[in-house]
Amino acid sequence: MNAAYEKLLGGRSGALGLLVMAVLLLLVFPLTMDMFRLNLVGKYLSYAFVAVGLVLCWGYGGILSLGQGVFFGLGGYCMAMFLKLEASDPISTKIQSTPGIPDFMDWNQITALPAMWEPFHSFAFTILAVLAVPTVLAMLIGMAMFKRRVGDVYFSIVTQAIAAILSILIIGQQGLTGGVNGITDLRTLMGWDIRTDHAKLVLYFVNAGLLFGCILFGRYILGSKLGRLLVAMRDKEERVRFSGYDVASFKVFVFCVAAMSSAIGGAMFTLQVGFMSPSFVGIVPSIEMVIFAAVGGRMSLLGAVYGTLLVNFGKTYFSETFPELWLFLMGGLFIAVVMYFPNGLAGLWQTQGKRLMGRLRGEPKPVSPTAPEPVKTAARPANPETKRDGIEPGATLEASK
């Protein structure tokens, strides 16, 4: 019981942090925000899935991926394909040239549903695809890179290139993916209208629950032997390899976990926002997702969530209040965090927050250790053997006479 408590909750401080976040997300936000703002928070929390995966992958594993938007987008597109097929029944699309297929296919003179779309009539297959497709892609990328010991900046560049390639591919295959507009006009989930306020509220709580599940799973990994190996590989990879561990396999595993977490976020984003487009797959959104983790603290799972909320709240506030300056203000926010809080919000809490809480509780201010006073030693008596004929050592012969 104690071992599970330490692994899942992170001890007393970890359980307290989870409790504070649960109160904030499940009570404070739903009770104080209107449905429009709450739906925005739900969208931000879907990005937090990516940030949590990056904490595992980058913060502890030392694998900086600049292409997490790929897995976020794949999860979102898998869910969007199911929702689009449900919205494209023959009755709703009877005015098309070919009823029963998505509207963008009809616009591109496609007369039959492509084979790759057929399995997405099943919701069970869709859930499996959301989890499996990004994970398999991450495994293939990881095995191709890590087995050849390609890492550091080279891996980051390759993942960035993959994000650009996939974005261009999605835009180019307009008849299959909806092109630059993406898959839009998503209305129902198994007959349930996801556009109503009640549905958005339910999806918000489902999103928050899944996010807590990913955080707990991440804490379980970090609390196990695998978590210690990840930190060791990040700091001294060659030493771990020479100790007999298969470093490449561990890297592939944590990269796949980060990809699966990102895909879940992408699927929840599609459900809450009602569309998915290639603008969430390319290089720019992938770099923004890394910024979310950096601002929150790349060594803290909870900090990644707070960082995601802070950056997106700032983006929304600045764009609404200062529409001409908000990009500069966001850039200043990022620069300030990098210069003054290199460990993010979590590092700021470690250095200042705990000290402030201790003062509020009336705890005595820690006294800095002082240097010990020098110990006075008695004068050592002269060695009697050094005296001969009453002559002190070093005395001259004339002085003895």
C-alpha positions as CSV (number, residue, x, y, z in Angstrom):
1,M,0.0,0.0,0.0
2,N,2.8,2.4,0.9
3,A,4.7,1.5,-2.3
4,A,1.6,2.2,-4.4
5,Y,1.0,5.5,-2.5
6,E,4.6,6.6,-3.2
7,K,4.5,5.6,-6.9
8,L,1.1,6.8,-7.9
9,L,0.7,9.9,-5.7
10,G,4.3,10.9,-5.1
11,G,4.0,10.8,-1.3
12,R,2.4,13.5,0.8
13,S,3.5,16.5,-1.3
14,G,2.5,14.8,-4.5
15,A,-1.0,13.9,-3.2
16,L,-1.5,17.5,-2.0
17,G,-0.5,18.8,-5.4
18,L,-3.0,16.5,-7.1
19,L,-5.7,17.5,-4.7
20,V,-5.1,21.2,-5.3
21,M,-5.3,20.6,-9.1
22,A,-8.4,18.5,-8.8
23,V,-10.2,21.2,-6.8
24,L,-9.1,23.8,-9.4
25,L,-10.1,21.9,-12.4
26,L,-13.2,20.0,-11.1
27,L,-14.7,22.7,-8.8
28,V,-13.3,26.2,-9.2
29,F,-13.3,26.4,-13.0
30,P,-16.8,24.8,-13.6
31,L,-18.4,26.9,-10.9
32,T,-16.9,30.3,-11.8
33,M,-16.7,30.2,-15.6
34,D,-19.4,30.4,-18.3
35,M,-19.6,27.6,-20.8
36,F,-17.6,29.4,-23.5
37,R,-14.6,29.9,-21.1
38,L,-14.9,26.5,-19.7
39,N,-14.8,25.0,-23.2
40,L,-11.6,27.0,-23.8
41,V,-10.1,25.5,-20.6
42,G,-11.0,22.1,-21.9
43,K,-9.2,22.8,-25.1
44,Y,-6.2,23.9,-23.2
45,L,-6.2,20.8,-21.1
46,S,-6.1,18.7,-24.3
47,Y,-2.8,20.4,-25.0
48,A,-1.7,19.4,-21.5
49,F,-1.6,15.7,-22.6
50,V,1.2,16.6,-24.9
51,A,3.1,18.5,-22.2
52,V,2.8,15.6,-19.7
53,G,4.2,13.3,-22.3
54,L,7.1,15.7,-23.0
55,V,7.9,15.7,-19.3
56,L,8.5,11.9,-19.4
57,C,10.2,12.0,-22.8
58,W,12.3,15.2,-22.6
59,G,12.5,16.1,-18.9
60,Y,13.4,12.6,-17.6
61,G,14.4,10.7,-20.7
62,G,16.4,13.5,-22.3
63,I,14.6,13.0,-25.7
64,L,13.6,16.4,-27.1
65,S,10.9,15.8,-29.7
66,L,9.9,18.8,-31.8
67,G,7.2,16.8,-33.6
68,Q,4.7,15.9,-30.9
69,G,2.0,17.7,-33.0
70,V,2.2,14.7,-35.3
71,F,0.8,12.3,-32.7
72,F,-1.6,14.9,-31.4
73,G,-2.9,15.4,-35.0
74,L,-3.1,11.7,-35.7
75,G,-5.2,11.0,-32.6
76,G,-7.5,14.0,-33.5
77,Y,-7.9,12.8,-37.1
78,C,-8.8,9.3,-36.1
79,M,-11.6,10.6,-33.9
80,A,-12.6,13.2,-36.6
81,M,-13.0,10.4,-39.2
82,F,-15.5,8.6,-37.0
83,L,-17.5,11.7,-36.2
84,K,-17.5,12.8,-39.9
85,L,-18.8,9.5,-41.1
86,E,-21.6,9.7,-38.5
87,A,-22.4,13.2,-39.7
88,S,-22.4,12.0,-43.4
89,D,-25.3,9.6,-43.4
90,P,-27.3,9.3,-46.7
91,I,-30.2,11.4,-45.3
92,S,-28.0,14.3,-44.2
93,T,-26.0,14.2,-47.5
94,K,-28.8,13.6,-49.9
95,I,-28.2,16.9,-51.8
96,Q,-24.7,15.7,-52.7
97,S,-23.8,14.0,-56.0
98,T,-22.8,10.9,-54.0
99,P,-24.8,10.7,-50.7
100,G,-23.3,8.9,-47.8
101,I,-19.7,10.2,-48.1
102,P,-18.1,13.3,-46.4
103,D,-18.8,16.6,-48.2
104,F,-15.2,17.3,-49.0
105,M,-14.9,14.0,-50.9
106,D,-17.9,14.9,-53.0
107,W,-16.4,18.3,-53.8
108,N,-13.3,16.5,-55.1
109,Q,-15.3,14.1,-57.3
110,I,-14.8,11.0,-55.2
111,T,-17.7,8.7,-55.8
112,A,-17.1,6.0,-53.2
113,L,-15.8,6.0,-49.6
114,P,-12.1,5.2,-49.6
115,A,-11.0,1.8,-48.1
116,M,-9.0,3.5,-45.3
117,W,-12.2,5.2,-44.1
118,E,-14.3,2.1,-43.9
119,P,-13.2,0.7,-40.5
120,F,-14.0,4.1,-38.8
121,H,-17.6,3.3,-39.0
122,S,-16.9,1.4,-35.7
123,F,-16.4,3.4,-32.5
124,A,-14.4,0.6,-30.9
125,F,-12.0,0.5,-33.9
126,T,-11.7,4.3,-33.7
127,I,-10.6,4.1,-30.0
128,L,-8.1,1.4,-30.9
129,A,-6.8,3.5,-33.8
130,V,-6.5,6.6,-31.6
131,L,-4.2,4.7,-29.3
132,A,-2.4,2.4,-31.7
133,V,-1.7,4.4,-34.9
134,P,0.4,7.2,-33.2
135,T,2.1,4.6,-30.9
136,V,3.1,2.4,-33.8
137,L,4.4,5.4,-35.7
138,A,6.4,6.5,-32.7
139,M,7.8,3.0,-32.3
140,L,9.0,2.9,-35.9
141,I,10.6,6.3,-35.6
142,G,12.2,5.4,-32.3
143,M,13.6,2.1,-33.5
144,A,14.9,3.7,-36.7
145,M,16.7,6.4,-34.7
146,F,17.6,5.0,-31.3
147,K,18.8,1.6,-32.5
148,R,21.4,3.6,-34.6
149,R,22.2,5.8,-31.6
150,V,20.9,8.9,-33.2
151,G,20.0,11.4,-30.5
152,D,20.2,14.9,-29.2
153,V,19.8,17.7,-31.7
154,Y,19.7,15.3,-34.7
155,F,16.6,13.5,-33.3
156,S,14.9,16.9,-32.7
157,I,15.6,17.9,-36.3
158,V,14.2,14.6,-37.7
159,T,11.0,14.8,-35.7
160,Q,10.6,18.4,-36.8
161,A,11.0,17.3,-40.4
162,I,8.4,14.5,-39.9
163,A,5.9,17.1,-38.6
164,A,6.5,19.2,-41.7
165,I,6.1,16.2,-44.0
166,L,2.9,15.0,-42.5
167,S,1.4,18.5,-42.6
168,I,2.2,18.8,-46.3
169,L,0.8,15.3,-46.9
170,I,-2.5,16.1,-45.2
171,I,-2.9,19.3,-47.1
172,G,-2.0,17.6,-50.4
173,Q,-4.5,14.8,-50.0
174,Q,-7.5,17.0,-50.0
175,G,-9.9,14.4,-51.2
176,L,-9.0,12.0,-48.3
177,T,-8.3,14.4,-45.4
178,G,-10.2,17.7,-46.2
179,G,-7.0,19.5,-47.1
180,V,-6.0,22.8,-45.5
181,N,-9.5,23.1,-44.0
182,G,-9.3,19.8,-42.2
183,I,-12.3,17.8,-41.1
184,T,-15.1,20.1,-40.0
185,D,-18.8,20.2,-39.2
186,L,-18.6,17.4,-36.5
187,R,-21.9,17.2,-34.7
188,T,-22.7,13.9,-32.9
189,L,-21.0,11.1,-31.1
190,M,-23.0,7.9,-31.5
191,G,-26.2,10.0,-31.8
192,W,-25.3,12.3,-28.9
193,D,-25.1,16.0,-29.9
194,I,-21.7,17.2,-28.8
195,R,-22.5,20.9,-29.6
196,T,-24.8,21.4,-26.6
197,D,-23.7,23.0,-23.3
198,H,-24.4,19.8,-21.4
199,A,-22.3,17.8,-23.8
200,K,-19.4,20.3,-23.5
201,L,-19.6,20.1,-19.7
202,V,-19.5,16.3,-19.8
203,L,-16.6,16.2,-22.2
204,Y,-14.7,18.7,-20.0
205,F,-14.9,16.4,-17.0
206,V,-14.0,13.4,-19.2
207,N,-11.0,15.3,-20.5
208,A,-9.9,16.2,-17.0
209,G,-10.3,12.6,-15.8
210,L,-8.2,11.2,-18.6
211,L,-5.6,13.9,-17.9
212,F,-5.4,12.8,-14.3
213,G,-5.1,9.2,-15.4
214,C,-2.1,10.1,-17.6
215,I,-0.5,12.0,-14.8
216,L,-0.9,9.0,-12.4
217,F,0.5,6.6,-15.0
218,G,3.5,9.0,-15.5
219,R,4.1,9.1,-11.8
220,Y,4.0,5.3,-11.7
221,I,6.6,5.1,-14.4
222,L,8.8,7.7,-12.6
223,G,8.5,5.9,-9.3
224,S,9.6,2.6,-10.7
225,K,13.0,1.3,-11.6
226,L,12.4,2.5,-15.2
227,G,12.1,6.1,-13.9
228,R,15.5,5.9,-12.3
229,L,17.0,4.4,-15.5
230,L,15.5,7.2,-17.5
231,V,17.3,9.8,-15.4
232,A,20.5,7.8,-15.5
233,M,20.3,7.5,-19.3
234,R,19.7,11.3,-19.6
235,D,22.8,12.1,-17.5
236,K,25.2,9.2,-18.3
237,E,23.9,7.2,-21.2
238,E,27.1,5.4,-22.0
239,R,27.5,4.3,-18.4
240,V,24.0,2.8,-18.4
241,R,24.7,1.0,-21.7
242,F,28.0,-0.4,-20.4
243,S,26.1,-1.7,-17.3
244,G,24.2,-4.1,-19.7
245,Y,20.9,-2.2,-20.2
246,D,19.3,-1.8,-23.6
247,V,19.2,1.9,-23.7
248,A,17.5,2.1,-27.1
249,S,14.5,0.0,-26.0
250,F,13.9,2.2,-23.0
251,K,14.0,5.3,-25.2
252,V,11.6,3.7,-27.6
253,F,9.2,2.9,-24.8
254,V,9.1,6.3,-23.2
255,F,8.8,7.9,-26.7
256,C,5.8,5.7,-27.4
257,V,4.2,6.6,-24.1
258,A,4.5,10.3,-24.9
259,A,3.0,9.7,-28.3
260,M,0.0,7.9,-26.9
261,S,-0.6,10.6,-24.3
262,S,-0.5,13.2,-27.1
263,A,-2.9,11.2,-29.2
264,I,-5.5,11.0,-26.4
265,G,-5.2,14.8,-26.1
266,G,-5.8,15.2,-29.9
267,A,-8.9,13.0,-29.7
268,M,-10.3,15.0,-26.8
269,F,-9.5,18.2,-28.7
270,T,-11.6,17.1,-31.7
271,L,-14.5,16.1,-29.5
272,Q,-14.6,19.5,-27.6
273,V,-13.8,21.8,-30.5
274,G,-15.6,20.0,-33.3
275,F,-12.9,19.9,-36.0
276,M,-9.3,18.9,-36.7
277,S,-7.0,20.5,-39.3
278,P,-3.3,20.3,-40.3
279,S,-2.6,23.5,-38.4
280,F,-2.2,21.4,-35.3
281,V,0.2,18.9,-36.9
282,G,3.0,21.1,-38.2
283,I,6.2,22.6,-36.8
284,V,4.8,25.7,-35.1
285,P,2.2,23.9,-32.9
286,S,4.8,21.2,-32.0
287,I,7.3,23.9,-30.8
288,E,4.5,25.6,-28.8
289,M,3.8,22.3,-27.1
290,V,7.5,22.1,-26.0
291,I,7.1,25.7,-24.7
292,F,4.1,24.6,-22.5
293,A,6.3,22.0,-20.8
294,A,9.3,24.4,-20.5
295,V,7.2,27.1,-18.8
296,G,5.6,24.7,-16.4
297,G,8.8,22.8,-15.6
298,R,10.1,19.9,-17.7
299,M,10.7,17.9,-14.5
300,S,7.2,18.2,-13.1
301,L,4.0,16.5,-14.4
302,L,1.7,18.9,-12.6
303,G,3.9,21.8,-13.6
304,A,3.4,20.9,-17.3
305,V,-0.4,21.3,-16.8
306,Y,-0.1,24.7,-15.1
307,G,2.4,25.8,-17.8
308,T,-0.1,24.9,-20.5
309,L,-2.9,26.8,-18.8
310,L,-0.7,29.8,-18.2
311,V,0.6,30.1,-21.7
312,N,-2.8,29.6,-23.3
313,F,-4.6,31.9,-20.9
314,G,-1.9,34.5,-21.7
315,K,-2.3,34.0,-25.4
316,T,-6.1,34.4,-25.1
317,Y,-5.9,37.5,-22.8
318,F,-3.2,39.3,-24.8
319,S,-4.9,38.6,-28.2
320,E,-8.2,40.0,-26.8
321,T,-6.8,43.0,-25.0
322,F,-3.8,43.9,-27.2
323,P,-4.6,42.5,-30.6
324,E,-1.6,44.3,-32.2
325,L,1.0,43.6,-29.5
326,W,0.0,40.1,-28.2
327,L,2.8,38.3,-30.1
328,F,5.4,40.6,-28.6
329,L,3.9,40.1,-25.1
330,M,3.9,36.4,-25.5
331,G,7.5,36.5,-26.6
332,G,8.4,38.6,-23.6
333,L,6.7,36.0,-21.3
334,F,8.8,33.2,-22.8
335,I,12.0,35.1,-22.5
336,A,11.3,36.1,-18.9
337,V,10.7,32.5,-18.0
338,V,13.9,31.2,-19.7
339,M,16.0,34.0,-18.1
340,Y,14.6,34.1,-14.6
341,F,12.9,30.8,-14.1
342,P,14.8,28.2,-16.0
343,N,13.1,25.4,-14.2
344,G,9.6,26.8,-14.9
345,L,6.8,27.2,-12.5
346,A,7.7,24.0,-10.7
347,G,11.2,25.3,-10.0
348,L,9.7,28.7,-8.8
349,W,7.5,26.8,-6.4
350,Q,10.5,24.8,-5.1
351,T,12.5,27.9,-4.4
352,Q,10.0,30.4,-3.3
353,G,6.6,28.8,-2.8
354,K,7.5,26.4,-0.1
355,R,9.4,29.2,1.8
356,L,6.4,31.4,1.7
357,M,4.1,28.6,2.9
358,G,6.4,28.0,5.8
359,R,6.3,31.6,6.8
360,L,2.5,31.6,6.6
361,R,2.4,28.6,8.9
362,G,4.7,30.4,11.4
363,E,7.7,28.1,10.9
364,P,11.0,29.5,12.1
365,K,13.3,30.9,9.4
366,P,16.0,28.4,8.6
367,V,19.3,29.5,10.0
368,S,22.2,29.4,7.6
369,P,25.0,27.2,9.0
370,T,28.0,29.2,10.4
371,A,31.6,28.2,10.3
372,P,32.8,26.4,13.5
373,E,35.1,28.3,15.8
374,P,38.7,27.2,15.6
375,V,39.7,24.8,18.4
376,K,42.4,26.2,20.6
377,T,45.2,23.7,21.2
378,A,47.7,23.8,24.0
379,A,51.3,24.5,23.2
380,R,53.2,21.2,22.6
381,P,56.0,20.7,25.0
382,A,59.4,20.5,23.6
383,N,60.9,17.1,23.1
384,P,63.4,16.4,25.8
385,E,65.6,14.5,23.3
386,T,66.1,17.7,21.4
387,K,68.0,19.3,24.3
388,R,71.6,18.3,24.8
389,D,73.8,19.8,27.4
390,G,71.2,22.5,28.1
391,I,71.3,23.8,24.5
392,E,67.9,24.5,22.9
393,P,67.4,23.4,19.3
394,G,68.6,26.1,16.9
395,A,70.8,27.8,19.5
396,T,74.4,28.7,18.6
397,L,77.4,27.4,20.4
398,E,78.3,30.9,21.7
399,A,74.9,31.3,23.3
400,S,75.4,28.0,25.2
401,K,78.7,29.2,26.6
